Amino acid sequence: MVEYRHARPTLLERMGGYCSFCEVQAPTLDVEHIRCKDHNPALALEWSNFLLACKNCNSTKGTTVSTDEDVAARLWPDRDRTQDAFVYGEGGVVSVAPLVDPAERRKAELTAEMVGLLRRPGAGLTSGQTRTASDRRLHLRRQAWDEATISRNNLRKAPVEEMRDQILILATARGFFSVWLTVFRDDADMVDRLIRAFSGTDRARILTPPPTAPPPPHPTPPPPPA
């Protein structure tokens, strides 16, 4: 019997072991249905309806998105330029970018709300909750920010190939691509290496962002399991 879970190995191969929403690296990721399968059983096995999500993003999203209108009201990492919609600041704190278009800003806000992307002490989480197993995304993102900052400073002191290779090993092990991209934004070589190191990252859409570019096609579906 074919189940949507059978898509997980191919999704991991093509997208890496990272949550499509918060970008955390996690040993267990769920096959996330963009339009919830409970309300759309016909889409339960639809390849274009799949993403990968960590437990926190998956449970927070729940059945929020059920209709085409729900999908259109939000931004999606497999088809939209989500890196333009969010700003990663000191300590890995995420905020909605000051988008000029109010409609796009509203989409970003609804996207963040959908998975709790902006949660932090004083904004949906207490300080204690950020350290608990229930939602450690901010804690892990802050850790990645600190490690990326230390790595950048070390690279400036020792700009050798071995240091760059070690940074890529650490970055891909930690996840949070947007954090590493932000910290190394002034190092064009490292930006290029990071883009190539993280599976499924569309280099052209990050480095050359045409404002009217069409959404990228969803990855070709895998063959059905035998």
Residue pairs with C-beta under 8 A, 6 or more apart in sequence:
2 45
2 224
2 225
3 45
4 31
4 33
4 37
4 44
4 45
4 50
5 31
6 225
7 31
7 47
7 50
7 222
8 29
8 31
8 52
10 222
11 31
11 50
11 51
11 52
12 29
12 52
13 199
14 199
14 200
14 219
15 51
15 52
15 199
15 200
16 172
16 198
16 199
16 200
17 25
17 26
17 27
17 29
17 175
18 24
18 25
18 26
18 29
18 52
18 175
18 177
18 198
19 26
19 29
19 52
19 53
19 54
19 57
19 175
20 32
20 51
20 52
20 53
20 57
20 77
20 78
21 51
21 53
21 54
21 57
21 61
21 77
21 115
21 117
22 54
22 56
22 57
22 115
22 117
22 137
22 141
22 176
23 175
23 176
23 177
23 178
23 179
24 54
24 137
24 140
24 141
24 175
24 176
25 172
25 173
25 174
25 175
25 176
26 54
26 55
26 175
28 55
29 52
29 53
29 54
30 52
30 53
30 54
30 55
30 58
31 50
31 51
31 52
32 50
32 51
32 52
32 53
32 57
32 58
32 61
33 40
33 43
33 44
33 49
33 50
34 49
34 50
34 51
34 65
34 71
34 76
35 43
35 49
35 65
35 66
35 67
35 68
35 70
35 71
36 62
36 63
36 64
36 65
36 66
37 43
37 44
38 63
39 63
39 66
40 49
40 66
43 49
47 218
47 219
47 221
47 222
48 218
48 221
51 76
51 77
51 78
53 61
53 115
54 137
56 115
56 116
56 134
56 135
56 137
57 115
57 116
57 117
57 137
60 114
60 115
60 116
61 114
61 115
64 70
64 114
65 71
65 74
65 114
73 106
73 107
73 110
74 107
74 110
74 111
74 114
75 82
75 85
75 107
75 108
75 111
76 82
76 111
78 216
78 218
78 219
79 215
79 216
79 218
80 215
81 205
81 209
81 213
82 111
83 178
83 181
83 206
84 97
84 99
84 209
85 96
85 97
85 99
85 104
85 107
85 108
85 111
86 94
86 95
86 96
86 97
86 108
86 112
86 117
86 178
87 94
87 95
87 96
87 97
88 94
88 145
88 178
88 179
88 182
89 95
90 145
91 142
91 145
91 146
92 138
92 141
92 142
92 143
92 144
92 145
92 176
92 179
93 120
93 138
93 142
94 112
94 117
94 118
94 141
95 118
96 105
96 108
96 109
96 112
96 118
97 105
97 108
98 105
99 105
99 108
111 117
112 118
116 124
116 135
116 137
118 124
119 125
119 135
119 137
119 138
120 130
120 138
121 127
121 130
125 135
125 138
129 135
130 136
130 138
130 139
131 139
140 174
140 175
140 176
141 176
141 179
143 174
144 174
144 175
144 176
144 179
144 180
145 176
145 179
145 183
147 170
147 174
148 171
148 179
148 180
148 183
148 184
149 183
151 166
151 167
151 170
151 171
151 183
152 183
152 184
152 187
154 163
155 163
155 164
155 167
155 187
155 190
164 189
164 190
164 193
167 190
168 193
168 194
168 197
171 177
171 180
171 194
171 197
171 198
172 197
172 198
177 194
177 198
177 201
180 194
181 191
181 194
181 195
181 206
184 190
184 191
184 194
185 191
191 207
192 203
192 207
195 201
195 203
195 206
195 207
196 203
200 219
202 216
205 213
205 216
